[in-house]
Structure formats: C-alpha cells, structure tokens
C-alpha cells in the first residue's frame, strides 16, 4: 500500500485512528488471516493477503469460490464448522468464540487453524449476518502437541515397563535373599558333612571335587548377595542430609581396616567436603571404590590409594555439558589398571575386566557406584592405564547443597 502523502505526522493520534486506510493497513500487515464471512451465504466478504502467504490461494481465487471455507476444509471438520456458524448467530456483541479446524493448501498439505470470531454486523432485526475472524496457523503448535503427547505416552509405557521390571526384580531379590540363599547354605553344609564324615572312604580326587563344588557355591552366594544388594539400593534412600565425607571415609576405613592392613594398603586423603546426600549410599560408594582398588593390585607392590577433592566447572569437562560447579572426588591407585577401551563399559553390571579365576568378585560393585551417583544427580568416570593404576572420579553437583 502506498504511503498517504496528505498524512500529517505531527497531528494527534486521533488522525491515525480515523484515517480511512488505518484498519486496512493493519489487516494487510497481520501474519494471521483476517476475514469477514456472511453467516447466511457462507461467502467471504473480505480477506487479507495472509491467506495467500499461508495457503497459497489468492484473495481473488478465494472470493471466486462457491463456499470458500468448505471447499478447502478437511472433510472431517465440515460438519463441526457448519455447527459453529449456526452458533455464531446466537453470539452476544463482544463475545469471542474460538474454533479449531483443518484446511488444505494449494499443495494438498494440511494446516491447523485456531480462529477467534466475533459478530461484525447484524440486520435490522438484530440477527447476526456477518462475522469477523482472525485465523492463526497453529500447525506447528499442533504437531508439537502431538509429538509431546506421543512422547508422554511412550514415557508412560516405559514407566509401566520399569515398574514391572522393578517389581519382578524385587520379587527375585526376596526369593534370592531367603529361599535361594538358604538352599545354597544347605548345599554347602551337606557337602561339608559328607567330606568330614566320609573322609576315610573318599579318594583324594573325590574330596577335591567336593571342595570345588563348595567353592562354586561360595561364589554363587557372593553373586546372589551382590544382586540383592544392587536391587535394594533405592531402599537405602532416606531423607537427604548434609554429609561430611571425611566422616564417611573414616567409617569405611574402620570397616575395611583389617583387610587393608592384611593386604598392606595405604590410603591417603585430602580434606573432603560436606555435601547433601544419602549417608548410607555414600558409605556404600566409598566402600566399593576402596574395595575395588584393593582387589586389583599388584601382588609384589605396595598399593597406595589417593583420595583428592576439588571444585570444577561442568563446562570444562568433556562428560558434563552444563555450567554448574561440581565437587570432584577422585580415587586413584597404583594397581593393575585396565584397558582405556573398557572405560565406558566398566560400570555395566556383571561386566568383568579381568580373569575371574584370578580376582574375586561378581562384577556388580562398580555398577552399584554408578547407580549411587545417579541417585545423587552426579556422574562417575574411570580412567585406566594397564599395569599402572586406575582413577575413578565422582562428580557431585555443588548446587545440590
């Protein structure tokens, strides 16, 4: 639209509002479709250029259609829209009536529209004959809503599957903690009874085979104990509290004291922070990390475990993407280490890096550590050098405090 040369920019706002081109200029500048419809004939009296931008139909083509809205409307919405037009005839002045429907563009693609409608003109009897509407192309919003709905449904389904799996795991845990372990104890005891009472009649080979069976039962019991412990980690959650990690370390060192002394293990630690967390789970975390280091040591070298602390920004870490700060608690040792290629799999349950005949354990301890860090909103990583030690780093968000 060409600018009006007679317009005086210095005059009051009233001149703008009363200008004959003011309303039309607003309508043509709108990104939404503005239209006026005859409620009786269903003809489009006026529409702005936005309809061409959105649907591809020119104003002239729309005005030439018999029943423009119905000609390009999705057939499933025609009856609903006809009912809407009848309802408009009983609308009060100033009342805004909202309606949603679909229309086809010139390429055959479907667009969703959300209309806000009001009465524009009445006849001499006060019956509405024209309505004015603003049609907003809500296709993107509808697709987003559908995607969110689909994702929510998928999430609900996954949660149901998870609840079912957790229920089954809890059932197994209860069975393992009672019936299964009782069976293992009975087997071990009966084998021991046979060995002790029938010793004179058994050959050395038979005794050896029975002892191997007992060893296998002990390994099975260890595995069962660890599975039960892993499945019950969340049951150890209580209310979070401010936890002094120095006190947690001292408590764990007391529990492991005899073992660490027997294996000639030295633990050196810096001052550790106070964080918000679950005390029992943090004790379990420290226990497994210290136990893991003492397990995978060189038989001919004194094992030294170092524990350090620093606060680091998450943005500087390759494994963390946010800008928040983290407490980094690092456990390093000079043990046998591991292949760096195994770093991503080391926290997988039952994953073993070393020969099971050389090193005790079930392959669950580090999986427990990862689960505990998840429950604290943190992260755990591992770096290994074959024959030269390993470093395990736990990251606790500072904001949690």
C-alpha positions as CSV (number, residue, x, y, z in Angstrom):
1,X,0.0,0.0,0.0
2,X,1.5,3.4,-1.0
3,X,2.0,5.9,1.9
4,X,-0.6,8.7,2.1
5,X,1.0,12.0,1.2
6,X,-1.7,14.0,3.0
7,X,-1.0,12.4,6.3
8,X,0.3,14.9,8.9
9,X,2.7,13.1,11.3
10,X,2.6,16.0,13.7
11,X,-1.2,15.7,14.4
12,X,-2.6,13.8,17.4
13,X,-3.2,10.0,17.4
14,X,-6.9,10.6,16.6
15,X,-5.9,11.4,13.0
16,X,-4.3,7.9,12.7
17,X,-7.3,6.1,14.1
18,X,-9.7,8.0,11.9
19,X,-7.7,7.6,8.7
20,X,-9.6,5.6,6.1
21,X,-6.6,3.3,5.4
22,X,-5.7,2.6,9.1
23,X,-7.7,-0.6,9.5
24,X,-6.8,-1.9,6.1
25,X,-3.1,-1.3,6.7
26,X,-3.3,-3.2,10.0
27,X,-5.2,-6.1,8.3
28,X,-2.7,-6.4,5.5
29,X,0.3,-6.3,7.8
30,X,-1.1,-9.1,10.0
31,X,0.6,-12.5,9.7
32,X,-2.7,-14.1,10.6
33,X,-5.6,-14.5,8.2
34,X,-8.3,-11.8,8.8
35,X,-11.7,-12.3,7.1
36,X,-15.3,-11.3,7.2
37,X,-17.9,-14.0,6.4
38,X,-21.6,-13.8,5.6
39,X,-23.3,-16.3,8.0
40,X,-26.2,-16.9,5.7
41,X,-24.5,-17.4,2.3
42,X,-21.1,-18.6,3.7
43,X,-19.4,-16.1,1.3
44,X,-16.1,-14.5,2.2
45,X,-16.7,-10.7,2.1
46,X,-13.1,-9.8,2.8
47,X,-9.8,-11.5,3.5
48,X,-6.3,-10.1,3.8
49,X,-3.2,-11.3,1.9
50,X,-2.1,-13.6,4.7
51,X,-4.3,-16.3,3.2
52,X,-2.2,-16.4,0.1
53,X,1.0,-16.5,2.2
54,X,-0.2,-19.4,4.3
55,X,-2.4,-21.5,2.0
56,X,-1.3,-20.3,-1.4
57,X,-4.8,-19.1,-2.5
58,X,-5.1,-15.6,-3.9
59,X,-7.8,-13.3,-2.5
60,X,-9.4,-13.3,-5.9
61,X,-9.5,-17.1,-6.0
62,X,-11.0,-17.3,-2.6
63,X,-13.6,-14.8,-3.4
64,X,-14.5,-16.7,-6.6
65,X,-15.1,-20.0,-4.7
66,X,-18.7,-21.0,-4.1
67,X,-18.2,-21.7,-0.4
68,X,-14.5,-20.9,0.2
69,X,-14.1,-22.3,3.7
70,X,-15.9,-25.5,2.9
71,X,-14.2,-26.0,-0.5
72,X,-10.7,-26.2,1.1
73,X,-11.6,-27.5,4.5
74,X,-10.8,-31.0,5.7
75,X,-13.9,-33.1,5.2
76,X,-13.9,-34.4,8.8
77,X,-14.3,-30.8,10.1
78,X,-17.1,-29.6,7.7
79,X,-20.0,-30.6,10.0
80,X,-18.3,-29.2,13.0
81,X,-17.6,-25.9,11.3
82,X,-21.2,-25.6,10.0
83,X,-22.5,-26.1,13.5
84,X,-20.1,-23.3,14.6
85,X,-21.6,-20.9,12.1
86,X,-25.1,-21.6,13.4
87,X,-23.8,-21.0,17.0
88,X,-22.4,-17.7,15.8
89,X,-26.0,-16.5,15.1
90,X,-26.8,-16.5,18.8
91,X,-23.5,-14.9,19.9
92,X,-23.6,-11.7,22.0
93,X,-21.9,-8.5,21.0
94,X,-18.3,-8.6,22.1
95,X,-18.4,-12.3,22.7
96,X,-15.3,-14.2,21.3
97,X,-15.9,-17.7,20.0
98,X,-12.9,-19.9,19.4
99,X,-12.9,-22.8,16.9
100,X,-10.3,-25.2,15.5
101,X,-10.3,-26.8,12.1
102,X,-8.0,-28.0,9.3
103,X,-7.7,-26.7,5.8
104,X,-5.7,-27.8,2.7
105,X,-3.2,-25.6,1.0
106,X,-2.7,-25.5,-2.8
107,X,-0.1,-28.3,-2.4
108,X,-2.6,-30.5,-0.6
109,X,-0.8,-30.2,2.8
110,X,-3.0,-29.9,5.9
111,X,-2.9,-26.8,8.1
112,X,-4.4,-26.4,11.5
113,X,-6.1,-23.1,12.3
114,X,-7.3,-21.6,15.6
115,X,-10.0,-19.0,15.0
116,X,-11.2,-16.2,17.2
117,X,-14.5,-14.9,16.0
118,X,-16.9,-12.1,16.8
119,X,-20.1,-10.6,15.4
120,X,-19.3,-7.9,12.9
121,X,-22.8,-6.9,11.7
122,X,-26.5,-7.5,12.5
123,X,-29.6,-7.0,10.3
124,X,-32.5,-4.6,11.2
125,X,-33.9,-7.4,13.5
126,X,-30.7,-7.7,15.4
127,X,-29.8,-11.1,13.8
128,X,-26.1,-11.6,13.1
129,X,-25.4,-11.6,9.4
130,X,-21.6,-11.1,9.3
131,X,-18.8,-12.4,11.5
132,X,-15.2,-11.3,11.6
133,X,-12.5,-13.8,12.3
134,X,-8.7,-14.0,13.0
135,X,-7.3,-17.3,11.8
136,X,-4.0,-18.3,13.4
137,X,-2.0,-21.1,11.6
138,X,-1.4,-23.4,14.6
139,X,0.0,-26.3,12.6
140,X,3.4,-26.1,14.3
141,X,1.9,-26.0,17.7
142,X,-0.4,-28.9,16.9
143,X,2.5,-31.0,15.6
144,X,4.4,-30.1,18.8
145,X,1.4,-31.1,20.9
146,X,1.1,-34.4,19.1
147,X,4.8,-35.1,19.5
148,X,4.6,-34.3,23.2
149,X,1.5,-36.5,23.5
150,X,3.3,-39.3,21.7
151,X,6.4,-38.9,23.9
152,X,4.3,-38.7,27.1
153,X,2.5,-41.9,26.1
154,X,5.9,-43.6,25.3
155,X,7.2,-42.4,28.7
156,X,4.1,-43.8,30.5
157,X,4.6,-47.1,28.7
158,X,8.3,-47.2,29.6
159,X,7.5,-46.3,33.2
160,X,5.0,-49.2,33.4
161,X,7.6,-51.5,31.9
162,X,10.1,-50.2,34.5
163,X,7.7,-50.6,37.3
164,X,7.0,-54.2,36.2
165,X,10.7,-54.9,35.9
166,X,11.3,-53.4,39.4
167,X,8.5,-55.5,40.8
168,X,10.0,-58.6,39.2
169,X,13.5,-57.7,40.5
170,X,12.1,-57.1,43.9
171,X,10.4,-60.5,43.8
172,X,13.6,-62.1,42.7
173,X,15.5,-60.2,45.4
174,X,13.2,-61.5,48.1
175,X,13.5,-65.0,46.8
176,X,17.3,-64.7,46.5
177,X,17.5,-63.2,50.0
178,X,15.6,-66.1,51.5
179,X,14.9,-69.3,49.7
180,X,17.9,-69.2,47.3
181,X,20.5,-68.4,49.9
182,X,19.0,-71.0,52.3
183,X,19.4,-73.6,49.5
184,X,23.0,-72.6,49.0
185,X,23.7,-72.8,52.7
186,X,22.1,-76.3,52.8
187,X,24.1,-77.5,49.9
188,X,27.4,-76.2,51.3
189,X,26.7,-77.7,54.8
190,X,25.7,-81.1,53.3
191,X,28.9,-81.2,51.2
192,X,30.9,-80.3,54.3
193,X,29.2,-83.1,56.2
194,X,30.0,-85.6,53.5
195,X,33.6,-84.6,53.4
196,X,34.0,-84.7,57.2
197,X,32.1,-87.9,57.9
198,X,33.1,-89.9,54.8
199,X,36.7,-88.8,54.7
200,X,38.1,-92.3,55.2
201,X,36.1,-93.7,52.2
202,X,36.6,-90.9,49.8
203,X,39.5,-90.7,47.4
204,X,41.6,-87.6,47.2
205,X,40.1,-86.9,43.8
206,X,36.6,-87.1,45.2
207,X,37.5,-84.8,48.1
208,X,38.9,-82.3,45.6
209,X,35.8,-82.4,43.5
210,X,33.6,-81.7,46.6
211,X,35.8,-78.8,47.6
212,X,35.5,-77.4,44.1
213,X,31.7,-77.7,44.4
214,X,31.9,-75.8,47.7
215,X,34.0,-73.1,46.1
216,X,31.4,-72.7,43.3
217,X,28.6,-72.5,45.9
218,X,30.5,-69.7,47.8
219,X,30.9,-67.8,44.5
220,X,27.2,-68.2,43.8
221,X,26.4,-67.0,47.3
222,X,28.6,-63.9,46.7
223,X,26.9,-63.2,43.4
224,X,23.5,-63.6,45.0
225,X,24.4,-61.3,47.9
226,X,25.6,-58.7,45.4
227,X,22.5,-58.9,43.2
228,X,20.3,-58.5,46.3
229,X,22.4,-55.5,47.4
230,X,22.2,-53.9,44.0
231,X,18.4,-54.4,43.7
232,X,17.9,-52.8,47.2
233,X,20.0,-49.7,46.7
234,X,16.9,-47.4,46.4
235,X,15.6,-48.9,49.6
236,X,18.6,-47.4,51.4
237,X,17.5,-43.9,50.4
238,X,16.3,-41.8,53.3
239,X,15.9,-38.1,53.6
240,X,19.0,-36.3,52.3
241,X,21.2,-34.5,54.8
242,X,24.4,-32.6,55.0
243,X,27.0,-35.4,54.9
244,X,30.7,-34.9,55.9
245,X,32.6,-37.1,53.5
246,X,35.6,-37.1,55.9
247,X,33.4,-38.9,58.5
248,X,32.1,-41.3,55.8
249,X,35.7,-42.2,54.8
250,X,36.8,-42.8,58.4
251,X,33.8,-45.1,59.0
252,X,34.5,-47.1,55.8
253,X,38.2,-47.4,56.7
254,X,37.3,-48.8,60.1
255,X,35.1,-51.4,58.3
256,X,37.9,-52.3,55.9
257,X,40.7,-51.8,58.4
258,X,41.7,-55.4,58.9
259,X,41.5,-56.2,55.2
260,X,43.6,-53.2,54.2
261,X,46.2,-53.9,56.8
262,X,46.4,-57.5,55.8
263,X,46.9,-56.6,52.2
264,X,49.4,-53.8,53.0
265,X,47.2,-51.0,51.6
266,X,47.8,-47.3,52.4
267,X,45.0,-44.8,51.9
268,X,46.0,-41.1,51.7
269,X,43.2,-38.5,51.6
270,X,42.9,-34.7,51.3
271,X,40.2,-32.8,53.2
272,X,36.9,-33.7,51.7
273,X,33.8,-31.5,51.5
274,X,30.4,-31.6,53.2
275,X,27.7,-32.4,50.6
276,X,24.0,-33.0,50.5
277,X,23.3,-36.7,50.0
278,X,22.2,-40.1,51.4
279,X,24.7,-41.1,54.1
280,X,24.2,-44.9,53.7
281,X,24.6,-44.8,50.0
282,X,27.7,-42.6,50.2
283,X,29.2,-45.1,52.6
284,X,28.5,-47.9,50.1
285,X,30.1,-45.8,47.3
286,X,33.3,-45.3,49.2
287,X,33.4,-48.9,50.3
288,X,33.1,-50.3,46.7
289,X,35.7,-47.9,45.3
290,X,38.2,-48.7,48.0
291,X,37.5,-52.4,47.8
292,X,37.8,-52.3,44.0
293,X,41.3,-50.7,44.3
294,X,42.5,-53.2,46.9
295,X,41.2,-56.1,44.8
296,X,43.0,-55.2,41.6
297,X,46.5,-54.6,43.0
298,X,50.0,-55.9,42.1
299,X,50.9,-58.8,44.3
300,X,54.5,-57.6,44.5
301,X,53.9,-53.9,45.1
302,X,52.6,-51.9,48.0
303,X,49.2,-50.4,47.0
304,X,48.6,-46.7,47.6
305,X,45.1,-45.2,47.2
306,X,44.9,-41.5,47.0
307,X,41.7,-39.5,47.5
308,X,41.6,-35.9,46.4
309,X,38.9,-33.1,46.1
310,X,38.5,-30.0,44.0
311,X,35.6,-27.9,42.7
312,X,35.4,-27.7,38.9
313,X,33.0,-26.1,36.4
314,X,31.0,-28.6,34.5
315,X,31.5,-26.7,31.2
316,X,35.2,-27.6,31.3
317,X,34.5,-31.3,31.5
318,X,34.1,-33.4,28.4
319,X,31.5,-35.5,30.2
320,X,29.4,-32.7,31.6
321,X,27.6,-30.1,29.5
322,X,26.1,-27.6,32.0
323,X,27.8,-24.6,33.5
324,X,27.3,-25.6,37.1
325,X,30.1,-26.4,39.5
326,X,30.9,-29.9,40.7
327,X,32.7,-31.5,43.6
328,X,35.2,-33.8,42.1
329,X,36.2,-36.7,44.4
330,X,38.9,-38.7,42.9
331,X,40.1,-42.2,43.9
332,X,43.5,-43.1,42.3
333,X,45.7,-46.1,42.8
334,X,48.8,-47.7,41.5
335,X,47.2,-51.1,40.9
336,X,47.0,-53.2,37.7
337,X,44.8,-50.7,35.9
338,X,42.7,-51.6,32.9
339,X,42.4,-51.1,29.1
340,X,41.2,-47.5,28.4
341,X,38.8,-49.0,25.8
342,X,36.9,-50.5,28.7
343,X,36.2,-47.2,30.4
344,X,32.6,-46.9,29.1
345,X,31.7,-50.5,30.0
346,X,33.3,-50.7,33.3
347,X,30.2,-49.6,35.2
348,X,27.9,-52.1,33.4
349,X,26.5,-54.7,35.8
350,X,28.3,-58.1,35.6
351,X,31.0,-56.7,33.4
352,X,34.4,-58.0,34.3
353,X,37.7,-56.6,33.1
354,X,40.0,-59.3,34.5
355,X,40.0,-63.1,34.7
356,X,37.5,-64.2,37.3
357,X,39.8,-67.0,38.4
358,X,42.5,-64.5,39.5
359,X,40.3,-61.9,41.1
360,X,37.3,-62.4,43.4
361,X,34.0,-60.5,42.9
362,X,30.8,-60.6,40.9
363,X,31.2,-57.6,38.6
364,X,28.5,-55.6,40.4
365,X,30.5,-53.2,42.7
366,X,31.1,-50.5,40.1
367,X,27.6,-50.8,38.8
368,X,26.4,-50.0,42.3
369,X,28.7,-47.0,42.3
370,X,27.1,-45.7,39.1
371,X,23.6,-46.2,40.5
372,X,24.5,-44.3,43.7
373,X,25.9,-41.4,41.7
374,X,22.8,-41.3,39.5
375,X,20.7,-41.1,42.7
376,X,22.8,-38.1,43.7
377,X,22.3,-36.3,40.4
378,X,26.0,-36.8,39.7
379,X,28.4,-38.7,37.4
380,X,31.2,-41.2,37.7
381,X,34.1,-41.8,35.3
382,X,37.1,-44.0,35.1
383,X,40.5,-43.8,33.5
384,X,42.8,-46.8,33.4
385,X,46.4,-47.4,32.4
386,X,47.3,-51.1,32.0
387,X,49.7,-52.2,34.8
388,X,49.9,-48.6,36.1
389,X,46.8,-47.9,38.0
390,X,43.3,-46.5,37.7
391,X,41.5,-43.3,38.5
392,X,37.8,-43.1,39.5
393,X,36.2,-39.6,39.7
394,X,32.9,-38.9,41.3
395,X,31.2,-35.6,40.4
396,X,28.6,-34.2,42.8
397,X,26.7,-31.0,41.8
398,X,27.6,-28.1,44.1
399,X,24.1,-26.6,43.5
400,X,22.6,-29.6,45.3
401,X,23.9,-28.1,48.5
